[in-house]
């Protein structure tokens, strides 16, 4: 692929939970997708996640998204919320809160120019 025919190329940014990252990486490599893996952290739970960057031809985009859906599942987890700022002597009893974790957040960008040097 050269810079002249980059019109059919997409840049995919997939942010997945740490727990799903290894299986996703193995599945993508098995299907010959080239990827860059960046370990990141953030979000509401401040837990680890992984950001994958992939350059993919438009005709393989559906296959890529299907692999992500199969490997990144949504789960339920209970977490204790952070205590509010309180005055000395006040008592706060946190109750666990049910949250959805996992799955993937995927961004697909058009690529204006692509060069492999």
JOBELDA-V628757 format. One record per residue. N is the residue number from 1. RES is the residue in one small letter. PHI is phi as a letter, one per 40 degrees, with the letter a starting at -180 (none if undefined). PSI is psi in whole degrees, -180 to 180 (* if undefined). NEAR is the number of other C-alpha atoms within 12 Angstrom. Layout:
<<N	RES	PHI	PSI	NEAR> <N	RES	PHI	PSI	NEAR>>
This chain:
<<1	x	none	135	16> <2	x	b	174	14> <3	x	c	-26	15> <4	x	c	-30	14> <5	x	b	37	16> <6	x	c	-4	21> <7	x	c	-31	20> <8	x	c	16	23> <9	x	b	138	27> <10	x	b	148	27> <11	x	b	124	30> <12	x	b	128	33> <13	x	b	114	27> <14	x	b	121	38> <15	x	b	119	34> <16	x	b	160	39> <17	x	c	146	36> <18	x	d	-43	30> <19	x	c	-28	24> <20	x	c	-12	31> <21	x	c	-44	33> <22	x	c	-45	22> <23	x	c	-41	22> <24	x	c	-46	35> <25	x	d	-46	32> <26	x	c	-42	19> <27	x	c	-40	25> <28	x	c	-44	31> <29	x	c	-36	18> <30	x	c	-30	14> <31	x	c	13	18> <32	x	g	37	17> <33	x	c	132	26> <34	x	c	139	21> <35	x	a	158	26> <36	x	b	130	21> <37	x	b	128	25> <38	x	b	120	21> <39	x	c	129	21> <40	x	b	172	19> <41	x	a	156	17> <42	x	i	-167	16> <43	x	g	-176	16> <44	x	d	-41	15> <45	x	c	-7	21> <46	x	f	36	15> <47	x	b	166	18> <48	x	c	145	22> <49	x	a	176	30> <50	x	b	135	34> <51	x	b	125	30> <52	x	b	133	35> <53	x	b	126	27> <54	x	b	132	34> <55	x	c	126	33> <56	x	a	142	32> <57	x	c	145	26> <58	x	d	-36	23> <59	x	c	-10	14> <60	x	b	1	22> <61	x	c	-43	25> <62	x	c	-42	16> <63	x	c	-43	19> <64	x	c	-48	37> <65	x	c	-36	29> <66	x	c	-42	18> <67	x	c	-41	29> <68	x	c	-45	37> <69	x	c	-40	24> <70	x	c	-31	20> <71	x	b	-15	27> <72	x	b	94	31> <73	x	b	151	23> <74	x	c	136	20> <75	x	b	164	16> <76	x	b	138	13> <77	x	b	148	14> <78	x	b	131	15> <79	x	b	153	18> <80	x	c	128	17> <81	x	c	156	17> <82	x	c	140	16> <83	x	c	146	14> <84	x	c	164	12> <85	x	c	125	10> <86	x	b	161	11> <87	x	c	151	9> <88	x	d	137	7> <89	x	g	-15	7> <90	x	c	151	10> <91	x	b	133	11> <92	x	b	126	15> <93	x	b	104	12> <94	x	c	140	13> <95	x	b	138	12> <96	x	d	144	13> <97	x	b	135	14> <98	x	c	127	14> <99	x	b	154	16> <100	x	c	132	17> <101	x	b	168	27> <102	x	g	-158	29> <103	x	g	-160	28> <104	x	a	148	33> <105	x	b	121	24> <106	x	b	130	24> <107	x	b	136	20> <108	x	b	123	24> <109	x	b	143	22> <110	x	c	144	20> <111	x	b	122	22> <112	x	c	-38	16> <113	x	a	139	19> <114	x	b	128	21> <115	x	b	135	14> <116	x	b	108	10> <117	x	b	*	6>>
